[in-house]
């Protein structure tokens, strides 16, 4: 009998790290609505702050992360028979609207958790959007 974890053969899908039951665990995100903002909390266990990037482009906030991977099947302590931890890059995008700027978004990263605060802004474009309002 082969070892199993929660009814799945421990050796199933060996060598195929991106099947559906594993990839849904990447970058789990909670989005909380507040009076004046949306708060995103994204789990990134094992990711270093310097390997996390948040970019705003065309109204989409894209968060990406990368982790280093060693192709070595052996290490000093033995040989890997299964690897379930994600290595490589992953990203998620969230539509935040065309009126949000990168300076509006606040971000912190601590203990493998990225927190982003995105202000609520009116997404309707004013009439004559090419003109500048003078106060």
C-alpha positions in Angstrom: 0.0 0.0 0.0 1.4 3.4 -1.0 1.4 6.3 1.6 -1.5 8.7 1.2 -2.5 12.2 2.4 -6.2 12.8 2.8 -7.1 10.0 0.4 -4.7 11.0 -2.3 -1.8 8.8 -3.3 1.3 10.5 -2.1 3.0 9.7 -5.4 0.1 10.8 -7.7 0.9 13.4 -10.3 4.6 13.3 -9.4 6.4 15.8 -11.6 3.2 17.8 -12.3 3.2 20.6 -9.8 0.5 22.8 -11.4 -2.5 20.5 -11.3 -5.7 22.1 -10.0 -5.8 20.9 -6.4 -2.5 22.6 -5.7 -2.6 25.8 -7.6 -5.8 27.1 -5.9 -3.7 27.4 -2.7 -1.4 30.1 -4.3 -1.9 33.7 -3.2 -5.1 33.2 -1.2 -6.7 36.6 -0.9 -9.2 38.2 1.5 -10.9 41.4 0.3 -12.6 43.6 2.9 -14.7 46.6 2.1 -14.4 49.6 4.3 -16.2 53.0 4.1 -13.4 54.6 2.0 -11.2 51.7 0.8 -10.8 48.1 0.0 -8.3 46.1 2.1 -6.6 43.1 0.4 -4.7 40.6 2.5 -2.7 38.1 0.4 -1.0 35.0 1.9 2.5 34.4 0.5 4.1 31.9 2.8 7.8 31.4 2.1 8.1 34.4 -0.2 10.6 37.1 0.6 9.6 40.8 0.5 12.2 41.5 -2.3 10.5 38.9 -4.5 7.1 40.5 -4.3 5.9 43.2 -6.8 2.7 45.2 -7.1 2.0 47.1 -10.3 -0.9 49.3 -11.4 -1.6 49.4 -15.2 -4.7 50.3 -17.1 -6.9 50.1 -13.9 -5.6 46.7 -12.9 -3.5 46.0 -9.8 -1.3 43.0 -10.4 0.5 41.4 -7.6 3.3 38.9 -8.5 5.7 36.9 -6.5 8.6 34.5 -7.2 10.5 31.9 -5.2 13.7 30.2 -6.1 13.7 26.6 -7.2 16.5 24.1 -7.2 16.2 21.4 -9.9 18.4 19.1 -7.8 16.5 15.9 -7.0 19.0 15.2 -4.2 20.2 17.3 -1.4 22.7 16.5 1.4 20.1 14.7 3.4 18.4 12.6 0.8 16.4 12.4 -2.4 13.0 14.1 -2.9 10.2 11.8 -3.8 7.5 14.5 -3.9 7.5 18.3 -3.9 4.3 20.2 -3.2 5.6 23.6 -2.3 5.3 26.1 -5.2 8.5 27.4 -6.8 8.6 29.8 -9.7 6.3 32.8 -10.2 2.7 33.4 -9.7 0.4 36.5 -10.0 -3.1 37.8 -9.5 -4.8 40.8 -10.9 -7.6 42.9 -9.5 -9.5 45.6 -11.3 -9.4 48.7 -9.1 -10.5 51.3 -11.6 -8.9 53.9 -13.9 -9.0 56.7 -11.4 -6.7 55.0 -8.8 -3.0 55.9 -9.0 0.0 54.0 -7.7 0.4 56.7 -5.0 -3.1 56.1 -3.7 -2.3 52.4 -2.9 -0.6 51.6 0.4 1.2 48.3 0.8 3.0 46.4 3.6 4.6 43.0 3.7 5.1 41.2 7.0 5.5 37.5 8.0 4.5 36.2 4.5 1.4 38.4 4.2 1.0 41.3 1.8 -1.6 43.9 2.8 -2.8 46.5 0.3 -5.2 49.4 0.9 -6.9 50.6 -2.2 -9.1 53.8 -1.9 -12.6 53.9 -3.3 -12.8 56.4 -6.1 -15.5 57.3 -8.4 -14.9 55.4 -11.6 -17.1 57.6 -13.8 -15.2 59.9 -16.1 -16.3 63.5 -16.0 -17.6 65.2 -19.2 -14.8 66.6 -21.2 -12.2 64.4 -19.4 -9.4 66.1 -21.3 -10.0 69.4 -19.6 -8.5 70.5 -16.3 -10.8 71.8 -13.6 -9.6 75.2 -12.3 -10.6 76.1 -8.7 
